[in-house]
Amino acid sequence: MSRSPFVILFLLGAQLLAQDPDSDRLRSLTSGVPELAVERVELKTTPPMTFEGISAVTADKQGNVYVIHRPAKGNPVVVLDPQGRILHSWGDGMFRIPHSIRVDTQGNVWTVDAHTSMVYKFTPSGRKILEINVGGIPDSTQAFCGATDIAFGPKGRVFVSDGYCNARVIEYDANGRKIRQWGRHGTGLGEFNLVHAIAVGPRSYLYVADRENGRLQWFTLDGKFVGQWKSGGQLYSVAFSPAGELYVGTHPKGVPLDTGFEVFKLNPVTGKMLGRVHARAHELAVGQDGTVFPATRSGELLLLRPRK
């Protein structure tokens, strides 16, 4: 992958907006992108339950599905087997704004709270084994002013995006000790305007969804800028499949969140747009079998399964 930045402009399927002048070019580019060959499946739970504002979804190597949502009452974290049977749930009273959930290579479950900036590590059944207080919240009276996502590097390296009021990525070791941080507010290379999601790619670059700058930036694991893809609009989410396939979730500015959201599959080396599917994707994850999990921010637990 070239270390020189390059730009991919793609349409989010919305009208031309004054705050997003690239929309006409984006529309033209997107019109030729084929639909992804996926089956849309709404996973139902056994026993039945109602999700409220699903914020993130992921899966482990066994295909179990981990959901973090925002219920008025009850447990924000719910674990299901591949058929939707509820295995575990936990977290009642622990979260203010549940935002992200990820499973590391050892099968541990990590969550991020976007108000308190607390990061928790759990066993798959919900026993808490580590917590990280990210701190540095500029304004605790704001609902969204904290951390957003988490990603895992080699040798136990842990990366947290602190994106709502701050504009930084923080590295921790496996024991939760802070190692370094980088990033600042702005529109230049290596700067951010709402760090909303992060993922470590197959070449051990850290990819950052720079949401309000409408772009994906990537860095070495030590924070050196490598390159960017610019989308226009908003770039909410980023995820890699175990095979190294890159997915991003995008949305136009100035329209409702149910309008214009697309999940794009991109070639991570050339930037070629390989396919797209209309799906709201507040956060993204990809399972071992290639199933894409877009977090709908609704009660719908949506799976995008590859057609065979």
C-alpha positions in Angstrom: 0.0 0.0 0.0 1.4 3.4 -1.0 2.4 5.7 1.8 1.2 8.6 -0.3 -2.3 9.7 0.5 -5.0 9.3 -2.2 -8.6 10.3 -2.3 -11.7 8.2 -3.3 -14.8 10.3 -3.7 -18.1 8.4 -3.6 -21.8 9.3 -3.6 -24.0 8.8 -0.6 -27.2 8.9 -2.7 -28.4 12.3 -1.4 -29.3 15.7 -2.9 -26.5 18.2 -3.4 -26.0 19.9 0.0 -24.3 23.2 0.6 -22.2 21.7 3.4 -21.0 18.9 1.2 -20.2 20.3 -2.2 -18.7 17.0 -3.5 -22.1 15.4 -3.6 -22.6 15.6 -7.4 -19.3 13.9 -8.1 -20.0 11.3 -5.4 -23.4 10.5 -7.0 -21.7 10.0 -10.4 -19.1 7.6 -8.9 -21.5 5.6 -6.8 -24.0 5.0 -9.6 -21.7 2.4 -11.2 -21.0 0.4 -8.0 -22.8 -3.0 -8.0 -25.0 -4.2 -5.2 -23.2 -6.6 -2.9 -24.4 -10.2 -3.2 -25.8 -10.5 0.4 -28.9 -11.9 2.1 -30.5 -9.5 4.5 -31.5 -11.3 7.7 -33.1 -9.9 10.8 -32.0 -12.2 13.6 -34.8 -12.8 16.0 -34.1 -13.7 19.6 -35.2 -16.8 21.7 -36.8 -16.0 24.0 -38.1 -12.8 22.3 -36.7 -9.5 23.4 -36.8 -6.0 22.1 -33.6 -4.1 21.3 -33.5 -0.4 21.7 -31.1 1.6 19.6 -28.5 -1.0 18.7 -25.2 0.9 18.8 -22.7 -1.9 17.8 -22.7 -5.6 17.0 -19.9 -8.1 16.6 -19.2 -11.8 16.7 -16.7 -14.3 18.1 -14.9 -17.2 16.3 -17.8 -19.5 17.2 -20.3 -17.3 15.5 -21.9 -16.1 18.7 -23.3 -12.5 18.3 -22.6 -9.7 20.7 -24.9 -6.7 20.8 -24.7 -3.5 22.7 -27.8 -1.4 22.7 -29.4 1.5 24.7 -32.4 0.2 26.7 -34.2 2.5 29.1 -34.1 -0.5 31.5 -32.2 -3.8 31.5 -28.9 -5.1 30.3 -27.1 -3.2 27.4 -24.9 -6.2 26.5 -26.7 -9.2 25.0 -25.0 -12.4 23.7 -26.7 -14.7 21.2 -25.8 -18.0 19.6 -25.9 -18.1 15.8 -29.6 -19.1 15.8 -30.5 -16.1 18.1 -30.8 -18.0 21.4 -29.9 -15.6 24.3 -26.8 -17.0 26.1 -25.9 -14.1 28.4 -26.7 -10.5 29.1 -25.2 -8.0 31.5 -24.3 -4.3 32.2 -27.5 -2.9 33.8 -26.4 0.3 35.6 -22.9 0.3 34.2 -23.3 2.5 31.1 -24.6 6.0 30.3 -24.2 5.8 26.5 -23.2 2.3 25.3 -21.4 2.9 22.1 -19.1 0.1 20.9 -18.5 -3.6 21.5 -15.6 -5.7 20.2 -14.2 -9.2 20.7 -10.4 -9.6 20.9 -8.4 -12.5 19.5 -8.6 -14.3 22.9 -12.4 -14.1 23.0 -12.6 -11.3 25.6 -15.4 -8.8 25.2 -14.6 -5.0 25.3 -17.2 -2.2 25.5 -16.9 1.6 25.2 -19.2 4.2 26.8 -19.4 7.5 24.9 -20.4 9.6 27.9 -18.2 8.4 30.7 -15.2 7.3 28.5 -15.1 4.1 30.4 -13.7 1.0 28.6 -14.6 -2.4 30.1 -13.1 -5.8 29.4 -15.3 -8.9 30.1 -15.1 -12.6 29.8 -17.6 -14.0 27.2 -20.1 -14.6 30.0 -19.9 -11.0 31.4 -17.4 -11.2 34.3 -15.5 -7.9 34.3 -11.7 -8.4 34.3 -10.4 -4.9 33.4 -11.5 -1.3 33.2 -9.9 1.7 31.7 -10.9 5.2 32.6 -9.9 7.2 29.5 -10.5 10.5 31.3 -9.8 13.9 29.9 -13.5 14.7 29.2 -13.7 18.4 28.3 -17.4 18.9 29.2 -19.1 16.3 31.3 -22.5 18.1 30.9 -22.6 17.0 27.2 -24.2 13.7 26.6 -21.7 12.7 23.9 -18.3 13.8 24.9 -16.3 10.6 25.4 -14.6 7.7 23.7 -16.2 5.8 20.8 -14.4 2.6 19.8 -11.6 0.1 20.4 -9.3 -2.0 18.3 -6.5 -4.5 19.0 -3.0 -4.7 17.7 -0.3 -7.3 18.1 1.3 -8.2 21.4 -1.7 -7.0 23.4 -1.7 -3.5 22.1 -5.1 -1.8 22.6 -6.2 1.4 20.8 -9.1 3.6 21.9 -10.7 6.3 19.8 -11.6 9.3 22.0 -13.6 11.1 19.4 -16.7 13.1 20.5 -15.1 16.1 22.3 -11.4 15.2 22.0 -9.8 14.3 18.7 -7.3 11.6 19.5 -6.3 7.9 19.5 -4.9 6.5 22.7 -2.7 3.3 22.9 -2.8 1.1 26.0 -0.9 -2.0 26.9 -2.7 -5.3 27.7 -3.0 -4.2 31.4 -4.6 -0.9 30.6 -1.5 1.3 31.1 -1.5 4.3 28.8 1.4 4.2 26.3 0.9 7.2 23.9 -1.7 9.3 22.1 -1.9 11.2 18.9 -4.3 13.4 16.9 -5.9 16.9 17.2 -8.9 18.8 15.9 -8.7 19.9 12.3 -9.0 19.0 8.6 -5.4 18.4 7.8 -3.6 15.1 7.4 -3.6 13.3 10.8 -6.2 15.7 12.2 -9.8 14.7 13.0 -13.3 16.0 13.2 -15.0 13.3 15.3 -13.1 10.1 15.5 -16.1 7.6 15.4 -14.6 4.2 14.7 -11.2 2.4 14.4 -9.9 -0.9 13.1 -6.5 -2.6 12.7 -6.0 -3.8 9.1 -4.1 -6.9 7.9 -0.9 -4.9 7.3 -1.1 -3.6 10.9 -2.2 -0.1 10.0 -4.8 1.6 12.2 -7.7 2.8 10.2 -9.7 5.7 11.6 -13.3 6.8 10.6 -12.9 10.6 10.7 -16.7 11.0 10.6 -17.4 14.7 10.1 -14.4 15.2 7.8 -16.0 12.5 5.6 -12.9 10.4 5.3 -10.9 7.3 6.4 -7.4 7.9 7.5 -4.8 5.2 8.3 -1.7 5.3 10.4 1.2 3.1 11.6 0.5 1.7 15.0 2.8 4.3 16.4 0.6 7.1 15.0 2.5 8.1 11.8 0.1 9.2 9.0 0.1 6.8 6.0 -2.9 7.8 3.8 -6.6 8.6 3.5 -9.7 7.9 1.5 -12.1 10.9 1.3 -15.8 10.1 0.9 -17.5 13.4 1.5 -20.5 13.5 3.8 -19.9 11.5 6.9 -17.9 8.3 7.3 -19.2 6.6 10.4 -17.7 3.1 10.6 -14.9 0.8 9.4 -14.2 -2.9 9.8 -12.1 -5.6 8.3 -13.1 -9.2 7.6 -10.8 -12.0 8.8 -9.7 -12.3 5.1 -8.7 -8.6 5.0 -11.7 -7.2 3.2 -12.4 -3.6 4.0 -15.9 -2.2 4.7 -17.0 1.3 5.6 -20.4 2.9 6.5 -21.2 6.3 5.0 -23.9 8.8 5.2 -24.7 12.2 3.6 -24.8 15.3 5.7 -28.0 17.1 6.4 -30.5 14.3 5.9 -32.1 11.9 8.3 -30.0 8.9 9.4 -32.5 6.5 7.7 -31.7 8.2 4.4 -28.7 7.5 2.2 -26.7 5.2 4.5 -24.5 2.8 2.5 -22.1 0.1 3.4 -19.3 0.0 0.9 -16.8 -2.9 0.3 -13.5 -1.4 -0.8 -10.2 -2.9 -2.0 -7.8 -1.8 0.8 -4.9 -1.5 -1.6 -6.3 0.1 -4.7 -9.3 1.8 -3.2 -11.6 0.3 -5.9 -15.3 0.2 -4.8 -16.2 -3.5 -5.1 -19.9 -3.3 -4.0 -22.4 -1.6 -1.7 -25.6 -2.3 0.2 -28.1 0.1 1.6 -27.9 -0.3 5.4 -27.6 2.0 8.3 -24.2 1.3 9.9 -23.5 3.3 13.0 -20.7 0.8 13.7 -19.5 -2.2 11.7 -18.0 -5.7 12.3 -17.5 -8.7 10.1 -17.7 -12.3 11.2 -15.5 -15.3 10.5 -17.8 -16.4 7.6 -17.9 -13.0 6.0 -21.2 -11.9 7.5 -21.4 -8.1 8.0 -23.0 -6.8 11.1 -24.2 -3.2 10.7 -25.4 -1.5 13.8 -28.8 0.0 12.8 -29.4 2.3 15.8 -32.8 0.8 15.8 -34.4 -2.4 17.2 -33.5 -4.4 14.1 -30.6 -6.8 14.5 -29.5 -7.0 10.9 -27.1 -9.5 9.4 -25.7 -9.2 5.8 -24.8 -12.7 4.9 -22.8 -13.5 1.7 -24.9 -15.3 -0.9 -23.5 -18.7 -1.7 
